[in-house]
Amino acid sequence: MEEFLPRLKDISDGLKKVVESETGELGIHITSTFVPGLSLDRDTIRQIADLGLSMDIDVVIHSSDDD
């Protein structure tokens, strides 16, 4: 996220226009064999909100077939 969101600043005006007319979502998908640590700081969430994006986080936990 720290590397991705700053890249959006260059296109943020255009992105906001597209999101306003077509909607937009920031999706995070994590597949893991353990419960991952995931945190987003206040500034990151504010940047996502300022762009008008909704946020969807999917965490899929699975175990090996041997269990």
HTML snippet that shows the backbone in 3Dmol.js (N, CA, C, O; Angstrom):
<script src="https://3Dmol.org/build/3Dmol-min.js"></script>
<div id="view" style="width:600px;height:400px;position:relative"></div>
<script>
const pdb = `
ATOM      1  N   MET A   1       0.829  -1.188   0.000  1.00  0.00           N
ATOM      2  CA  MET A   1       0.000   0.000   0.000  1.00  0.00           C
ATOM      3  C   MET A   1       0.873   1.252   0.000  1.00  0.00           C
ATOM      4  O   MET A   1       0.557   2.244  -0.657  1.00  0.00           O
ATOM      5  N   GLU A   2       1.977   1.190   0.748  1.00  0.00           N
ATOM      6  CA  GLU A   2       2.839   2.369   0.844  1.00  0.00           C
ATOM      7  C   GLU A   2       3.437   2.736  -0.508  1.00  0.00           C
ATOM      8  O   GLU A   2       3.690   3.911  -0.771  1.00  0.00           O
ATOM      9  N   GLU A   3       3.666   1.747  -1.367  1.00  0.00           N
ATOM     10  CA  GLU A   3       4.215   2.014  -2.689  1.00  0.00           C
ATOM     11  C   GLU A   3       3.116   2.300  -3.712  1.00  0.00           C
ATOM     12  O   GLU A   3       3.336   3.037  -4.673  1.00  0.00           O
ATOM     13  N   PHE A   4       1.960   1.729  -3.511  1.00  0.00           N
ATOM     14  CA  PHE A   4       0.879   1.827  -4.496  1.00  0.00           C
ATOM     15  C   PHE A   4       0.131   3.163  -4.429  1.00  0.00           C
ATOM     16  O   PHE A   4      -0.039   3.824  -5.453  1.00  0.00           O
ATOM     17  N   LEU A   5      -0.308   3.557  -3.258  1.00  0.00           N
ATOM     18  CA  LEU A   5      -1.148   4.754  -3.138  1.00  0.00           C
ATOM     19  C   LEU A   5      -0.473   6.045  -3.613  1.00  0.00           C
ATOM     20  O   LEU A   5      -1.135   6.870  -4.243  1.00  0.00           O
ATOM     21  N   PRO A   6       0.816   6.251  -3.334  1.00  0.00           N
ATOM     22  CA  PRO A   6       1.436   7.476  -3.846  1.00  0.00           C
ATOM     23  C   PRO A   6       1.408   7.567  -5.380  1.00  0.00           C
ATOM     24  O   PRO A   6       1.383   8.668  -5.931  1.00  0.00           O
ATOM     25  N   ARG A   7       1.412   6.445  -6.056  1.00  0.00           N
ATOM     26  CA  ARG A   7       1.342   6.438  -7.521  1.00  0.00           C
ATOM     27  C   ARG A   7       0.006   6.969  -8.021  1.00  0.00           C
ATOM     28  O   ARG A   7      -0.091   7.487  -9.134  1.00  0.00           O
ATOM     29  N   LEU A   8      -1.011   6.837  -7.197  1.00  0.00           N
ATOM     30  CA  LEU A   8      -2.342   7.310  -7.598  1.00  0.00           C
ATOM     31  C   LEU A   8      -2.449   8.827  -7.568  1.00  0.00           C
ATOM     32  O   LEU A   8      -3.345   9.391  -8.197  1.00  0.00           O
ATOM     33  N   LYS A   9      -1.556   9.499  -6.850  1.00  0.00           N
ATOM     34  CA  LYS A   9      -1.631  10.959  -6.760  1.00  0.00           C
ATOM     35  C   LYS A   9      -1.547  11.611  -8.130  1.00  0.00           C
ATOM     36  O   LYS A   9      -2.236  12.597  -8.387  1.00  0.00           O
ATOM     37  N   ASP A  10      -0.706  11.071  -9.020  1.00  0.00           N
ATOM     38  CA  ASP A  10      -0.541  11.653 -10.348  1.00  0.00           C
ATOM     39  C   ASP A  10      -1.817  11.576 -11.182  1.00  0.00           C
ATOM     40  O   ASP A  10      -2.047  12.419 -12.049  1.00  0.00           O
ATOM     41  N   ILE A  11      -2.635  10.579 -10.922  1.00  0.00           N
ATOM     42  CA  ILE A  11      -3.865  10.409 -11.712  1.00  0.00           C
ATOM     43  C   ILE A  11      -5.116  10.626 -10.884  1.00  0.00           C
ATOM     44  O   ILE A  11      -6.216  10.304 -11.332  1.00  0.00           O
ATOM     45  N   SER A  12      -4.968  11.167  -9.683  1.00  0.00           N
ATOM     46  CA  SER A  12      -6.093  11.235  -8.751  1.00  0.00           C
ATOM     47  C   SER A  12      -7.271  12.051  -9.291  1.00  0.00           C
ATOM     48  O   SER A  12      -8.421  11.673  -9.069  1.00  0.00           O
ATOM     49  N   ASP A  13      -7.016  13.157  -9.991  1.00  0.00           N
ATOM     50  CA  ASP A  13      -8.132  13.954 -10.507  1.00  0.00           C
ATOM     51  C   ASP A  13      -8.948  13.157 -11.518  1.00  0.00           C
ATOM     52  O   ASP A  13     -10.177  13.135 -11.450  1.00  0.00           O
ATOM     53  N   GLY A  14      -8.270  12.506 -12.449  1.00  0.00           N
ATOM     54  CA  GLY A  14      -8.968  11.688 -13.438  1.00  0.00           C
ATOM     55  C   GLY A  14      -9.637  10.486 -12.814  1.00  0.00           C
ATOM     56  O   GLY A  14     -10.744  10.110 -13.199  1.00  0.00           O
ATOM     57  N   LEU A  15      -8.965   9.881 -11.847  1.00  0.00           N
ATOM     58  CA  LEU A  15      -9.527   8.715 -11.174  1.00  0.00           C
ATOM     59  C   LEU A  15     -10.798   9.088 -10.422  1.00  0.00           C
ATOM     60  O   LEU A  15     -11.779   8.345 -10.452  1.00  0.00           O
ATOM     61  N   LYS A  16     -10.788  10.230  -9.750  1.00  0.00           N
ATOM     62  CA  LYS A  16     -11.980  10.688  -9.036  1.00  0.00           C
ATOM     63  C   LYS A  16     -13.161  10.856  -9.994  1.00  0.00           C
ATOM     64  O   LYS A  16     -14.285  10.484  -9.658  1.00  0.00           O
ATOM     65  N   LYS A  17     -12.919  11.409 -11.174  1.00  0.00           N
ATOM     66  CA  LYS A  17     -13.991  11.604 -12.157  1.00  0.00           C
ATOM     67  C   LYS A  17     -14.570  10.269 -12.611  1.00  0.00           C
ATOM     68  O   LYS A  17     -15.785  10.120 -12.739  1.00  0.00           O
ATOM     69  N   VAL A  18     -13.695   9.305 -12.853  1.00  0.00           N
ATOM     70  CA  VAL A  18     -14.160   7.977 -13.277  1.00  0.00           C
ATOM     71  C   VAL A  18     -14.953   7.317 -12.164  1.00  0.00           C
ATOM     72  O   VAL A  18     -16.014   6.746 -12.415  1.00  0.00           O
ATOM     73  N   VAL A  19     -14.449   7.388 -10.928  1.00  0.00           N
ATOM     74  CA  VAL A  19     -15.135   6.767  -9.793  1.00  0.00           C
ATOM     75  C   VAL A  19     -16.500   7.409  -9.580  1.00  0.00           C
ATOM     76  O   VAL A  19     -17.469   6.716  -9.269  1.00  0.00           O
ATOM     77  N   GLU A  20     -16.586   8.732  -9.744  1.00  0.00           N
ATOM     78  CA  GLU A  20     -17.874   9.418  -9.565  1.00  0.00           C
ATOM     79  C   GLU A  20     -18.903   8.964 -10.590  1.00  0.00           C
ATOM     80  O   GLU A  20     -20.088   8.875 -10.272  1.00  0.00           O
ATOM     81  N   SER A  21     -18.474   8.677 -11.810  1.00  0.00           N
ATOM     82  CA  SER A  21     -19.439   8.293 -12.844  1.00  0.00           C
ATOM     83  C   SER A  21     -19.632   6.779 -12.954  1.00  0.00           C
ATOM     84  O   SER A  21     -20.711   6.318 -13.327  1.00  0.00           O
ATOM     85  N   GLU A  22     -18.603   6.013 -12.636  1.00  0.00           N
ATOM     86  CA  GLU A  22     -18.680   4.556 -12.845  1.00  0.00           C
ATOM     87  C   GLU A  22     -18.563   3.740 -11.564  1.00  0.00           C
ATOM     88  O   GLU A  22     -18.769   2.527 -11.605  1.00  0.00           O
ATOM     89  N   THR A  23     -18.248   4.340 -10.455  1.00  0.00           N
ATOM     90  CA  THR A  23     -17.912   3.725  -9.164  1.00  0.00           C
ATOM     91  C   THR A  23     -16.545   3.059  -9.229  1.00  0.00           C
ATOM     92  O   THR A  23     -16.024   2.811 -10.316  1.00  0.00           O
ATOM     93  N   GLY A  24     -15.976   2.776  -8.093  1.00  0.00           N
ATOM     94  CA  GLY A  24     -14.665   2.148  -8.034  1.00  0.00           C
ATOM     95  C   GLY A  24     -14.446   1.505  -6.688  1.00  0.00           C
ATOM     96  O   GLY A  24     -15.068   1.867  -5.689  1.00  0.00           O
ATOM     97  N   GLU A  25     -13.542   0.538  -6.688  1.00  0.00           N
ATOM     98  CA  GLU A  25     -13.277  -0.206  -5.469  1.00  0.00           C
ATOM     99  C   GLU A  25     -11.806  -0.557  -5.418  1.00  0.00           C
ATOM    100  O   GLU A  25     -11.208  -0.902  -6.437  1.00  0.00           O
ATOM    101  N   LEU A  26     -11.227  -0.470  -4.241  1.00  0.00           N
ATOM    102  CA  LEU A  26      -9.889  -0.977  -4.005  1.00  0.00           C
ATOM    103  C   LEU A  26     -10.068  -2.339  -3.365  1.00  0.00           C
ATOM    104  O   LEU A  26     -10.598  -2.441  -2.259  1.00  0.00           O
ATOM    105  N   GLY A  27      -9.638  -3.370  -4.039  1.00  0.00           N
ATOM    106  CA  GLY A  27      -9.786  -4.727  -3.523  1.00  0.00           C
ATOM    107  C   GLY A  27      -8.454  -5.280  -3.056  1.00  0.00           C
ATOM    108  O   GLY A  27      -7.435  -5.134  -3.731  1.00  0.00           O
ATOM    109  N   ILE A  28      -8.470  -5.905  -1.912  1.00  0.00           N
ATOM    110  CA  ILE A  28      -7.292  -6.582  -1.374  1.00  0.00           C
ATOM    111  C   ILE A  28      -7.697  -8.034  -1.160  1.00  0.00           C
ATOM    112  O   ILE A  28      -8.653  -8.320  -0.439  1.00  0.00           O
ATOM    113  N   HIS A  29      -6.963  -8.950  -1.791  1.00  0.00           N
ATOM    114  CA  HIS A  29      -7.278 -10.373  -1.655  1.00  0.00           C
ATOM    115  C   HIS A  29      -6.042 -11.074  -1.110  1.00  0.00           C
ATOM    116  O   HIS A  29      -4.959 -10.990  -1.689  1.00  0.00           O
ATOM    117  N   ILE A  30      -6.216 -11.759   0.002  1.00  0.00           N
ATOM    118  CA  ILE A  30      -5.113 -12.466   0.653  1.00  0.00           C
ATOM    119  C   ILE A  30      -5.503 -13.930   0.788  1.00  0.00           C
ATOM    120  O   ILE A  30      -6.568 -14.250   1.316  1.00  0.00           O
ATOM    121  N   THR A  31      -4.632 -14.821   0.306  1.00  0.00           N
ATOM    122  CA  THR A  31      -4.818 -16.251   0.507  1.00  0.00           C
ATOM    123  C   THR A  31      -3.641 -16.736   1.342  1.00  0.00           C
ATOM    124  O   THR A  31      -2.485 -16.488   1.002  1.00  0.00           O
ATOM    125  N   SER A  32      -3.942 -17.425   2.431  1.00  0.00           N
ATOM    126  CA  SER A  32      -2.875 -17.799   3.360  1.00  0.00           C
ATOM    127  C   SER A  32      -3.245 -19.066   4.111  1.00  0.00           C
ATOM    128  O   SER A  32      -4.408 -19.465   4.164  1.00  0.00           O
ATOM    129  N   THR A  33      -2.235 -19.683   4.685  1.00  0.00           N
ATOM    130  CA  THR A  33      -2.477 -20.847   5.543  1.00  0.00           C
ATOM    131  C   THR A  33      -2.495 -20.451   7.013  1.00  0.00           C
ATOM    132  O   THR A  33      -2.619 -21.304   7.892  1.00  0.00           O
ATOM    133  N   PHE A  34      -2.371 -19.156   7.276  1.00  0.00           N
ATOM    134  CA  PHE A  34      -2.427 -18.650   8.651  1.00  0.00           C
ATOM    135  C   PHE A  34      -3.127 -17.295   8.630  1.00  0.00           C
ATOM    136  O   PHE A  34      -3.292 -16.688   7.572  1.00  0.00           O
ATOM    137  N   VAL A  35      -3.526 -16.835   9.785  1.00  0.00           N
ATOM    138  CA  VAL A  35      -4.202 -15.543   9.873  1.00  0.00           C
ATOM    139  C   VAL A  35      -3.148 -14.452   9.691  1.00  0.00           C
ATOM    140  O   VAL A  35      -2.262 -14.294  10.531  1.00  0.00           O
ATOM    141  N   PRO A  36      -3.247 -13.703   8.594  1.00  0.00           N
ATOM    142  CA  PRO A  36      -2.217 -12.687   8.334  1.00  0.00           C
ATOM    143  C   PRO A  36      -2.461 -11.416   9.136  1.00  0.00           C
ATOM    144  O   PRO A  36      -3.597 -11.099   9.489  1.00  0.00           O
ATOM    145  N   GLY A  37      -1.402 -10.708   9.415  1.00  0.00           N
ATOM    146  CA  GLY A  37      -1.530  -9.396  10.029  1.00  0.00           C
ATOM    147  C   GLY A  37      -1.801  -8.385   8.937  1.00  0.00           C
ATOM    148  O   GLY A  37      -1.065  -8.331   7.952  1.00  0.00           O
ATOM    149  N   LEU A  38      -2.814  -7.604   9.085  1.00  0.00           N
ATOM    150  CA  LEU A  38      -3.155  -6.593   8.086  1.00  0.00           C
ATOM    151  C   LEU A  38      -3.619  -5.345   8.815  1.00  0.00           C
ATOM    152  O   LEU A  38      -4.559  -5.386   9.609  1.00  0.00           O
ATOM    153  N   SER A  39      -2.957  -4.249   8.538  1.00  0.00           N
ATOM    154  CA  SER A  39      -3.401  -3.001   9.139  1.00  0.00           C
ATOM    155  C   SER A  39      -3.226  -1.881   8.128  1.00  0.00           C
ATOM    156  O   SER A  39      -2.274  -1.867   7.348  1.00  0.00           O
ATOM    157  N   LEU A  40      -4.146  -0.961   8.155  1.00  0.00           N
ATOM    158  CA  LEU A  40      -4.093   0.221   7.305  1.00  0.00           C
ATOM    159  C   LEU A  40      -4.154   1.423   8.220  1.00  0.00           C
ATOM    160  O   LEU A  40      -5.070   1.545   9.033  1.00  0.00           O
ATOM    161  N   ASP A  41      -3.191   2.306   8.094  1.00  0.00           N
ATOM    162  CA  ASP A  41      -3.191   3.460   8.976  1.00  0.00           C
ATOM    163  C   ASP A  41      -4.239   4.486   8.531  1.00  0.00           C
ATOM    164  O   ASP A  41      -4.798   4.388   7.439  1.00  0.00           O
ATOM    165  N   ARG A  42      -4.485   5.434   9.370  1.00  0.00           N
ATOM    166  CA  ARG A  42      -5.521   6.447   9.153  1.00  0.00           C
ATOM    167  C   ARG A  42      -5.311   7.204   7.843  1.00  0.00           C
ATOM    168  O   ARG A  42      -6.268   7.467   7.114  1.00  0.00           O
ATOM    169  N   ASP A  43      -4.063   7.553   7.545  1.00  0.00           N
ATOM    170  CA  ASP A  43      -3.780   8.300   6.319  1.00  0.00           C
ATOM    171  C   ASP A  43      -4.082   7.484   5.072  1.00  0.00           C
ATOM    172  O   ASP A  43      -4.576   8.020   4.080  1.00  0.00           O
ATOM    173  N   THR A  44      -3.786   6.189   5.117  1.00  0.00           N
ATOM    174  CA  THR A  44      -4.078   5.308   3.982  1.00  0.00           C
ATOM    175  C   THR A  44      -5.575   5.226   3.747  1.00  0.00           C
ATOM    176  O   THR A  44      -6.034   5.340   2.611  1.00  0.00           O
ATOM    177  N   ILE A  45      -6.331   5.032   4.800  1.00  0.00           N
ATOM    178  CA  ILE A  45      -7.786   4.954   4.674  1.00  0.00           C
ATOM    179  C   ILE A  45      -8.348   6.281   4.176  1.00  0.00           C
ATOM    180  O   ILE A  45      -9.281   6.298   3.373  1.00  0.00           O
ATOM    181  N   ARG A  46      -7.790   7.378   4.643  1.00  0.00           N
ATOM    182  CA  ARG A  46      -8.233   8.698   4.185  1.00  0.00           C
ATOM    183  C   ARG A  46      -7.950   8.888   2.693  1.00  0.00           C
ATOM    184  O   ARG A  46      -8.787   9.436   1.976  1.00  0.00           O
ATOM    185  N   GLN A  47      -6.779   8.444   2.215  1.00  0.00           N
ATOM    186  CA  GLN A  47      -6.454   8.551   0.802  1.00  0.00           C
ATOM    187  C   GLN A  47      -7.443   7.760  -0.047  1.00  0.00           C
ATOM    188  O   GLN A  47      -7.885   8.230  -1.095  1.00  0.00           O
ATOM    189  N   ILE A  48      -7.783   6.571   0.404  1.00  0.00           N
ATOM    190  CA  ILE A  48      -8.738   5.728  -0.318  1.00  0.00           C
ATOM    191  C   ILE A  48     -10.095   6.418  -0.353  1.00  0.00           C
ATOM    192  O   ILE A  48     -10.748   6.453  -1.396  1.00  0.00           O
ATOM    193  N   ALA A  49     -10.520   6.961   0.774  1.00  0.00           N
ATOM    194  CA  ALA A  49     -11.810   7.655   0.846  1.00  0.00           C
ATOM    195  C   ALA A  49     -11.806   8.924   0.003  1.00  0.00           C
ATOM    196  O   ALA A  49     -12.798   9.225  -0.660  1.00  0.00           O
ATOM    197  N   ASP A  50     -10.705   9.672   0.018  1.00  0.00           N
ATOM    198  CA  ASP A  50     -10.626  10.906  -0.766  1.00  0.00           C
ATOM    199  C   ASP A  50     -10.746  10.634  -2.261  1.00  0.00           C
ATOM    200  O   ASP A  50     -11.217  11.488  -3.012  1.00  0.00           O
ATOM    201  N   LEU A  51     -10.326   9.458  -2.691  1.00  0.00           N
ATOM    202  CA  LEU A  51     -10.463   9.086  -4.094  1.00  0.00           C
ATOM    203  C   LEU A  51     -11.877   8.596  -4.412  1.00  0.00           C
ATOM    204  O   LEU A  51     -12.212   8.362  -5.573  1.00  0.00           O
ATOM    205  N   GLY A  52     -12.700   8.444  -3.378  1.00  0.00           N
ATOM    206  CA  GLY A  52     -14.068   7.997  -3.584  1.00  0.00           C
ATOM    207  C   GLY A  52     -14.198   6.492  -3.749  1.00  0.00           C
ATOM    208  O   GLY A  52     -15.245   5.991  -4.158  1.00  0.00           O
ATOM    209  N   LEU A  53     -13.126   5.773  -3.429  1.00  0.00           N
ATOM    210  CA  LEU A  53     -13.137   4.327  -3.597  1.00  0.00           C
ATOM    211  C   LEU A  53     -13.748   3.633  -2.393  1.00  0.00           C
ATOM    212  O   LEU A  53     -13.534   4.048  -1.254  1.00  0.00           O
ATOM    213  N   SER A  54     -14.506   2.579  -2.647  1.00  0.00           N
ATOM    214  CA  SER A  54     -14.904   1.706  -1.547  1.00  0.00           C
ATOM    215  C   SER A  54     -13.758   0.714  -1.360  1.00  0.00           C
ATOM    216  O   SER A  54     -12.876   0.616  -2.214  1.00  0.00           O
ATOM    217  N   MET A  55     -13.766  -0.012  -0.263  1.00  0.00           N
ATOM    218  CA  MET A  55     -12.683  -0.935   0.017  1.00  0.00           C
ATOM    219  C   MET A  55     -13.254  -2.295   0.342  1.00  0.00           C
ATOM    220  O   MET A  55     -14.198  -2.416   1.123  1.00  0.00           O
ATOM    221  N   ASP A  56     -12.675  -3.324  -0.263  1.00  0.00           N
ATOM    222  CA  ASP A  56     -13.108  -4.691  -0.049  1.00  0.00           C
ATOM    223  C   ASP A  56     -11.874  -5.514   0.296  1.00  0.00           C
ATOM    224  O   ASP A  56     -10.905  -5.533  -0.463  1.00  0.00           O
ATOM    225  N   ILE A  57     -11.907  -6.189   1.432  1.00  0.00           N
ATOM    226  CA  ILE A  57     -10.781  -7.026   1.847  1.00  0.00           C
ATOM    227  C   ILE A  57     -11.290  -8.452   2.008  1.00  0.00           C
ATOM    228  O   ILE A  57     -12.182  -8.720   2.812  1.00  0.00           O
ATOM    229  N   ASP A  58     -10.709  -9.360   1.232  1.00  0.00           N
ATOM    230  CA  ASP A  58     -11.038 -10.781   1.321  1.00  0.00           C
ATOM    231  C   ASP A  58      -9.836 -11.515   1.887  1.00  0.00           C
ATOM    232  O   ASP A  58      -8.726 -11.391   1.370  1.00  0.00           O
ATOM    233  N   VAL A  59     -10.054 -12.277   2.945  1.00  0.00           N
ATOM    234  CA  VAL A  59      -9.003 -13.104   3.516  1.00  0.00           C
ATOM    235  C   VAL A  59      -9.492 -14.543   3.437  1.00  0.00           C
ATOM    236  O   VAL A  59     -10.515 -14.893   4.026  1.00  0.00           O
ATOM    237  N   VAL A  60      -8.754 -15.376   2.707  1.00  0.00           N
ATOM    238  CA  VAL A  60      -9.108 -16.778   2.528  1.00  0.00           C
ATOM    239  C   VAL A  60      -8.073 -17.610   3.278  1.00  0.00           C
ATOM    240  O   VAL A  60      -6.891 -17.603   2.935  1.00  0.00           O
ATOM    241  N   ILE A  61      -8.524 -18.321   4.297  1.00  0.00           N
ATOM    242  CA  ILE A  61      -7.645 -19.170   5.088  1.00  0.00           C
ATOM    243  C   ILE A  61      -7.881 -20.613   4.668  1.00  0.00           C
ATOM    244  O   ILE A  61      -9.021 -21.075   4.633  1.00  0.00           O
ATOM    245  N   HIS A  62      -6.824 -21.309   4.356  1.00  0.00           N
ATOM    246  CA  HIS A  62      -6.988 -22.720   3.974  1.00  0.00           C
ATOM    247  C   HIS A  62      -5.917 -23.556   4.644  1.00  0.00           C
ATOM    248  O   HIS A  62      -4.888 -23.031   5.072  1.00  0.00           O
ATOM    249  N   SER A  63      -6.152 -24.841   4.736  1.00  0.00           N
ATOM    250  CA  SER A  63      -5.162 -25.755   5.281  1.00  0.00           C
ATOM    251  C   SER A  63      -4.788 -26.741   4.204  1.00  0.00           C
ATOM    252  O   SER A  63      -5.491 -26.873   3.202  1.00  0.00           O
ATOM    253  N   SER A  64      -3.696 -27.428   4.400  1.00  0.00           N
ATOM    254  CA  SER A  64      -3.268 -28.419   3.415  1.00  0.00           C
ATOM    255  C   SER A  64      -4.218 -29.605   3.434  1.00  0.00           C
ATOM    256  O   SER A  64      -4.936 -29.817   4.411  1.00  0.00           O
ATOM    257  N   ASP A  65      -4.222 -30.363   2.374  1.00  0.00           N
ATOM    258  CA  ASP A  65      -5.095 -31.538   2.270  1.00  0.00           C
ATOM    259  C   ASP A  65      -4.666 -32.657   3.214  1.00  0.00           C
ATOM    260  O   ASP A  65      -5.431 -33.593   3.449  1.00  0.00           O
ATOM    261  N   ASP A  66      -3.448 -32.571   3.761  1.00  0.00           N
ATOM    262  CA  ASP A  66      -2.930 -33.621   4.642  1.00  0.00           C
ATOM    263  C   ASP A  66      -3.581 -33.607   6.019  1.00  0.00           C
ATOM    264  O   ASP A  66      -3.508 -34.601   6.741  1.00  0.00           O
ATOM    265  N   ASP A  67      -4.211 -32.509   6.394  1.00  0.00           N
ATOM    266  CA  ASP A  67      -4.791 -32.397   7.740  1.00  0.00           C
ATOM    267  C   ASP A  67      -6.110 -33.070   7.876  1.00  0.00           C
ATOM    268  O   ASP A  67      -6.704 -33.051   8.954  1.00  0.00           O
TER     269      ASP A  67
END
`;
const viewer = $3Dmol.createViewer("view");
viewer.addModel(pdb, "pdb");
viewer.setStyle({}, {cartoon: {color: "spectrum"}});
viewer.zoomTo();
viewer.render();
</script>
